[in-house]
Amino acid sequence: MKQIKKAVIPAAGFGTRFLPATKATPKEMLPIVDTPTIQYIVEEALASGIEELLIISGHGKRAIEDHFDSAPTLESVLEKKGKFDLLEKVRSTADINIYYIRQRYMRGLGDAILCAKAFMGDDPFAILLGDDVVYHPQRPALRQLIDIYEQTGGASVLGCQIVPDEKVSSYGIVSGDMTDNERLMRVNDMVEKPSIEDAPSRMAVLGRYIVTPTIFPLLEQTKPGKGGEIQLTDALRVLASQEPVFAYNFEGERYDLGDKLGFLRATVEFALRRDDLGDPFRDYLRELIPKL
């Protein structure tokens, strides 16, 4: 069983839900308080033991590369002004070993993952979607999935959570058999955005995956669906019929950053957790609520 040391972050999408902000700024660079969304994803990967990161980029995404690069002029100014706390923040993002490749055409998540084939080779790897940020004070969501991967002897693992009935039709829902671990299901099928009546469970796939390299030939054989896109879900369904695939109900507070309300929730709650902002921001909210 190979260890999970590589991860891919698909970040080529246009982010149309957040226009006009994303016309010139990648959606992955929109800040939660003062930290770009993608930095939270990268930090989760590193805290989970990932050593090599590949970001699938696209047109207009140069800001992501710049963010994780050195900034000599800015660093010099901060050093001269004695702002060493800010200097450390700037330098810390430049010390991360990140690789980039472009997805030339927007052909879906499955096509984006195919772009990582040469980088991953024969190694199992992690996938972290930038639309989902998960907060856990001790165990990152990806680390939880890696632990399950190791416990199952190297099987693919889908990061899931139980969603309410009204949200079922918004996600891919897994079906299968529960194991002795009440959070772990052996997957036998997946249904994309089913109605409440047709949903086989309430276990929704939410932006974190561990997959074996078997996924690549399956993606290559997957026919484009609606809009000419290659869906990762279609390949995962076939994968589950050929080798063990598990769904794990990971712990943590998950934020849907593809949704404006989810983005606002993340901004407020991350701010409330901050030592420098939490108390004064909490006081402000207490003053604001009676006025609403």
N, C-alpha and C positions, 0 to 999 in steps of 0.2 A: 504494500500500500504506500503510494507516494504522498508526501505531505503537501498541503495546500500553501504554496508560497507565491502564487501569481494571481492577479485579479485584473479584470477589465471593467472600466466604467464607460458605458455608452453616453456620449455627450454631443451628438451631432444634430439633434433636433432643433427646430426653429423656435420653439417656445411661443407659439402664436397666442396661447391663452393669456400671456402677459404683455402683449403689445399695448401701447407703443414702447414700453420700457425695453423690450427685447429686440427692437429694430436694430440697435447698434451694440447692445450689451448681451452676451450669452446668458440664457436663463440660469445657467449653472453658477454665474457670477453674481446673481442677485443676492444681497446680503441678508442674513438673519442677524439682526442687530449690526455688528460690524465685521462679520466673518462670512465670506462667500459660501453659498450652499455647498459647492463641490469640495470645499476644504473640510467640512464636516464628514463628507463621504470618505475622503482620502484619509483623514485621521482615524476613522473607524477601521479602515482596512489595515493601516499600520499597527493600530492597537490590537488587532486580531492576529498579527504575526505575518502579514503579507510583506514580501520583500521586493517584488517587482510589480509595478503598476502600469497598465496600458490604458490610456484614455483615447476613446474613439472620437475624434474631433470632426469638424466640418467647416463649411464656409462661414466666415465671420466669427470664428472661435479663438482667434489669436490671443485674446485677453486671458484665456485660461493658461496658455503656455507662459505668457508674461508673468502671471501671478505666481507661478511655481519656479520662476527664474530669479537670478540675482538682480539687484537694482543698485549698482554702485553709487550713482549720484544721490539717490534717496538715502542710502546707508551713510554716505559721507555727511550729508546734512544733519541727519539724526545724531550721528556721533559728535559732531561739532557742537550741537545744541545740548548735548548731555542727555538726550532722551533715549536712554539705554533700554528701557522696557519696550518701547516701540521698535527699537533697532533689533532686539531679539525676536520680536514677532515677525519682522520682515525677513530676517535671515533664516528663521526656522522653516519657512515655506520653500526656501531655495535649497535646502539640504535633502529634499526628498527625491529619490530616484524614480522619475516618471518618464515613460515613453509615449509617443503619440503616433497615430496613424489616422488618415482621413477616410471617412465614408463618403465617397464621391456622390452617390445618389441616395436619396432618402427612400430606401426600400424596406423599411421596417426594422424591428429589433433583431430579428433573426439574421438579417443581412449584416447588421452592425456587429453581431457576435462573430459572424464568419470572417470579418476583417481581422479578427484576433487569431486566426488559425495558425499562421506561421509563428507568431510570438509564443503561443502556448505549446506548440508541438504535441508531444504525447503526454503532457502533464494535465492532471485535473486542475481546475481553477475556479475562482470565485467570480461572480457577477454582482455588481452593486449598481442599481439604478439611481440616478441623481434626483429623481422625483420623490424619493422616499428617504427621509432622515429619521433615524431611530435613536432615542435617548435612553440610555441605561447607565446608572452611575458606576457600575462595576464591570459588567460583562457585555461588551459590544454584541450586537445582533449577529454579526458575521462570525465572531468567535464562537457563539453558541452553535451555529451551523457547522463549523469546522469540528467542534467536539462531537457532534452527531455523526459526521462523516467518518471520524476515527472510530467511534463506537460501533458503527455498522460495517466496518471493514472496507471502507472506501466507496460507499454508494453515493449517488447523487442525492442532494438534499435541497428541497425548496423551502425558502423562508416564508412562513404563513402566520396569519393571525385570524381569530374568529371575528367575523364582521356581523353587524346587525342585519336583520332581514332586508331592510330598505337599501342596504349597500351591496347586496349580493350581485345584483345585475351590473355592477360596475367593475367586477373583477373576474379573473380566472379562478374557478372553484375546483378543488380537488375532491376526488372520491377514492375510497379505499378502505382498508381495515386498520383499526386502531391496534397498537402494540401494547406491551406491558407498561410502557411509558405513556402516561395519559396525554402527553403533548406530542406524541409521535405517531404518524400514520404511514402505512405502506401504501403507496399510490398505485392505483390500477387504471385511472383515467383522469382527465381534466375536461372541464366544460367552460368555455369562454363566455362570460357575461350571461349566465342563465337567468330565467325568471325565478322568483321565489319558489314557485311550484315545481320547477324542473331541477332546482339545485340539489345535488347529491349530498351536500354538507354546507356548513357555513365557514369552512376553512379556505381562506382566500390567499392567493400568492401575492406577496407584497414586496417585490423589489430586491430580494436577496436570494442568491442561488449558489450552490456548489455543484458543478457538473463535471462529468468525465469527458475525455476527448472524443468519446463515441458520438457526442453531439454534433461534431462537424460534418461527417458524411451524411448524417440525417438532415441537417440544415441544407446541405447541397442538394438533397433529393426532395426537399419540401417545395411544393408548388406555391407561387405567389397567390395570395388571397385578395381580399377587398383592397382596392387602391394599389394593386400591384406589390403589396408588401409581403415579405416572408416573416411569418410569425414564429417566435421562439416556442410558444405554447404548442404548436403543431408538432414540432420536433420532439418536445418533451413527452408528449403523449406516446409517440412511437418508442422513445427511449424507455418509458415505463413498461412497455410490452416486451422489451428485449433484455433488460437488466434491472436490478432493484433500484427504485427511486422512492425516497421518503419525503414526507411533508412534516416540517417541525413548527409547532406553534411557539415562536420565539417570544421571550420576555422583553418588555421595554415599551416606551411611549413612542408610537410611530406617527409621523406627520406627513400628510400627502401634500407635497409642495407643487404638484401639478394643478392644484386647486387654490384659488385665491384665499378662501377662508382658511384652508389648511396652512397656507403661508403666513397668514396673520396670526393664527394660533401658535405656530412655531416661534414667530418673532416675540410675541408677548411672553410665552412660557420660558423661552431661553433667557430673555431679559430678566425675568423674575428669579431665575436661578443664579444670576451673576452676583458676586460679592460686592461689586462696585455699583451696581444698578438696582439690585433687587429691592432693597428697602425703600429708597426714594420713589421708585416706579410703582411699588405696591401702594405707597401713600397717595400717589397721584391717582391711581385707579379707584381707591376708596373715595376720593373727592369727586371723581368724575361720575361714578355710577349713580349717585342720587340725581344728577342732572339729566340723565338719559330718559 
